[in-house]
Amino acid sequence: MEITDNPVLTVFERDGHVESLHRGAWVLVQLDQSDDATVVAGAGDPGQHVFARSAMKGMQAVPLIESGVADAFGLTDAEIALACSSHSAEPQHIRIVQRMLARGSLTESALQCGASPTWHSRPTGPRRRVFHCCSGKHAAMVLSAVYAGEDPGQYLYPDSITQKAVRNAVAELTRAELHSAIDGCNAPTFRMPLRALAAGIARLVNPARLDPRRAAAARRITAAVASHPEMIGGSRLRSDTDLIKATAGRVFAKLGAEGVFVAGVHGSGMGLAISIDDGNERAFHALSLDILHSHELISHRELGSLDRWTNMAITNDAGRRTGTIQLV
């Protein structure tokens, strides 16, 4: 077991007193003329290995474009963005997942992500596969299997054409040796150094030095997300969606389970990755914005429009403010 002594990054204060601490690590990398990544800032161990979880969905979507799947099925920008999402299962998300499946003459039963309630009805709401926050990614993967002539029921098999292409794309973008495990949605997830995750996102968002076909795929993915940021998360209380909106798509942002967050900034060659040791995502919202602002990657005006995340209040079940998240 790997235990890293990371610093305290944020704290939860109740009535002016520290009640709990969030340790973690973050790393900001810069791509050079050779497309190698150099660490320019960070805290904690940039080499610690983390499971990227949903933070890498933009990279996982690359084969959807490269292989010709998106063009073969006529996927729209909204559908491509949803393939990168951890959506809130709003009606707009559910309609698009169903439309993606229909393009391959598939039904909801083809999804192997498991059933869940919608984002806002958890934990007691009705459960369906299309409600799962990863159903967009799964719809894209099962379409990829259909296009490749594989059994759609085997689209999550590690040795399938679909999953080999995903793994290869993530490995090549991050330049990391990947360890594979099963994600919360039943698909493979990959463990890699935090700095490699930051570098992968930097290359996805700044793809000029990639192979032309991969660069075109990366640009199509990030443009789709920029034009449909509500697909990445949702229309309310989703920090990655709000950051993309506030920057008009200049920043590509994606959160993942267990306190993982990434952001890449168009035109800067920079990528940011954060991992919170205790897995609590409340710890990275204000932190990510502070890092981006302090390195002049988002403006003061953009930061001000994200006030709900920079001054994040914690409320109780009665809606009363009980404390705040503070940066250390």
N, C-alpha and C positions, 0 to 999 in steps of 0.2 A: 504493500500500500504506500502510495506517495503522499506525504504530508508536507505542505509548504507553509512556512511561517510568514504569511502575507500580512501587510499592515492593515490597520483599521482605515477604511475609506469613508464610510458614512456611519452616522449614529441616529438612533431614534430617541428623541427627547419628549418627555411627558412633563408638563408643568415646569419646563426649564431644567429638568434633570435628566441625565442620560439613563435610559432604561435598557437599551440593547445596542449591540455593536454589529457592524457588518464589515468583515475583513474580505480582502480580495486582491486581484491584480488587474492592471490595465496596461496596454501597450499601444503606442502610436508609431506606425512605420511610414517610411517614405521610400517610394520606388526611385531607383536611379536610372541612368541612361541604358544600363544593361538589363533593366527590369528586376534587379535584385532589390531586396527590401532591407533597409537600415532602420534600426530602432532609434527614434528621435526623442522619445519621452516615455515615461511609464512609472508604475509603482508596483511593488511586489515582484514576483518571478515571471518574466516574459516567456521563459521556456517551459513553464509548467504545462502539463498535458491536460486538456479539457475536452469533453465531448461537446462538439459544436452545436448539436441539437438543431433547432429550427433556425438558428442564426445563419446557417449555411445554405438555406433553401434557394437563394439566388444562384449559387454555384451549382446546386443540384439540378436546376432548370436548364443549364446550358445544353445538354444533349437533346432536350426537347426541340431546340432550334436547329442545332448542328445536324441532327440526323434527318431533318426534313419533316418531322412529325407535325410541327405547328403549321407548316404550309400545306401538308397533305390533308389535314383536317380543317383547315381554314380558321385556325384559332385567332381570336381577336386580341387586342392589347389587354383588355380586361381579363380575358381568360389566361393569358400568359402571366399577368401580375398575380392572379389568384393561385397559379401553380407555385408561386414563391411565398405564399401567405401562411399566417396562423390566424385565420379569420374568426370573427365573432359570431358567425352563423346568423347574420342578419338576412332578411329575405333576398337582398341583392346577391349575397354570396351563394345562397342555396340555389337560386335560379341559375347562376353561372355554372356551378358544379353540375347541375342536372343537364345543362346545355352541352357541356364538355362531354359528358357520358353519352348523350344522345348522338353526338357526332361519330362515335364509334359503335353505334347500335348497342350500347351497354345500359344497364340499369344500376341503381344504387347498390344492388347486391354484389356488384363487381368490386366494390371498395373493400379493402382489407384493413382499414384503419381502426375498426371497431366503432361502436355506437357511443354517442355522448349527448348530453343536453346542449342547448344553445349556450352561448357565453353568458347571457343575462338571466338564464333560468337555472343555472347551476346551484346546488347539485341535484335538485329534485324534479327538474323538468323532464319531459318525454325525451327518449334517447333514439337517435337515428344516425346512420353512418354519414349522411350528408351534413349533419350538424357538427361533426368532428372538425376541429380547427385545422387539421391537416388534409381535409378531403380534397382540396384543390390540388395539392401535390400528388395525392394518390390518383386523382382523375387523370392528371398528366402522365403519370407513370403507367397506368393501365392502357392508356391510348398508345403510349410508346411500345408496349408489348404487342398490341394489335397490329401496329404498323410494321413491327419486325417479324410478324408471323408467328409469334410465340403464343403459348397458351396463356390467356389473360389471367387465369387463376394462379399462375406462377410468376407474376410480375415482381414480387418481392424476393424471389429466390436470389441469393448472392451470385450464383453462377449464370443468371439470366442475362441476355443481351442488354436489357434495360438497366439492371443494377451494375453490370460491369462498366457501362458507359458513364453512369453517374459517378461511380468510384474513380474512374480514370480522370474525369473532368475535375473533380474536387482535388485529387492528388496532384494533378498538373498545375492547377491554379495556386494551390498552397505550397507546392514543392515539399510536401511532408510525407513521411511514412505513416500511413493511416492504420489505426487499429479499429476494427469494426465491431459493433454491438447492436442490439435491438433498441430502437427508439420507443418513446411512449406511444407512437402511432403505429408500431409494428414494422416500420421500414428500417433499413440499416441506418445507423448513425456512425460518425467517425470521431475518433479521439486523436488529437494533434496538439502540438505546442501552440500556446496562445499567440505568439508572434507570427506563426504560420497562418493562423486563422485571419489575423489582421492583414497579412500580405495577400492572402487569397481574395479578400474583399477589395483591397486596393487595386488588384489586377482586374477584377470583374468590372469595377467602376471606371478604371483608367486603362483600357485595353489596347492602347495604340501599339504596344510592342508584342502583342500576342499574334499567333497565326491569324491571317486575315479572316478565315471562316469563323474562328472562335471569337475574334474581336467583333465581328458583325453580330454574332449571337449575344455577346455580352451587352453590346449597345442596344440591341432590340429588347432585351430583358429589362435593363435599367430605364429605358425610355418608356416601356409599358408601365412600370411601377410609378415613374414620375407622373404619367398622365392619369393613373388610377390609384392614387395612394390609399384610398379607402379599401382597396382590395387586400392590401398587405395585412391590415389589422381590422379596422372598422371605422364607423363614422363618429364614434364617441369614446373618449377615455382610452385611446390607444397611442402610446407615446411615439412609436415608430411612424405610424401614419401621420401624426401631428408634426413631427420633425421633417418628414418629406414634404408635407404641405407648406410648412413655414419657409422652406428654402426653395420652393417651386421645383423640387426634384433634384436640386444640385447635390443634396446629400441623400445617399441611399442608406437607409437604416433598417435593421431587422433584429428583433429580440428573439431569444430562444429560452427554453425551459431551463430551470436550475441556475438562473441568474447570469445567462450569457447574452451579450449584446455586441453587435458590430455596426460600424458605419464606414462608408467610403465616400469620399468627396470628389466629384467630377472636376477634372482639370488640375488637381493638386498633387496627384500621385500618392495620396495618403489614405491609410486605412487604420481604423481603431477597433480594438477588441477588448472587451471587459469580461471578467469572470468573477462572480461573487461567491465566496467560499460556502456560505450557508444556503445558497440557491435562491435567495429572496430577491425578486426583481425590483422591489421598491428601492433597493440600494443603488441601482444604476441610472435611474431616470435623470435626476439633477446632476449626478456625476458626469454622465456622458455629455450633457450640454455644457457644463463648466469646462471640460477638457476641450471640446470643439471651439468654444468661444475664446478660451485663453490662448489657443493656437491660431486664432483669426480665421477659423474655418467656417464659422457662422458669425453674422454681424450682431451688433448690439440690438438692432431693431428685431431681427429674427429671434434672438434670445428673449426679448421682451414679449413677443407673441406666444411664447411657450411658458408663460408664468405659472400655469397650473402644475408644471413639472419641475420648475426651478424652485418653487416654494410649495413643495408637496405636503399637503396636510393629511393627517390620518384621522379618520372619523370612526365613531362607534356605530352600533346598530341603530341608534336613535338619530343618527346624522349629526351628532355633536362633535366638534373638533376636539381631539384628545391629545394631539401631539404633532410633531413635525419631523421630517428627515433633514438632517444637517450634514453638510460636508465637513470632513476633517482636513 
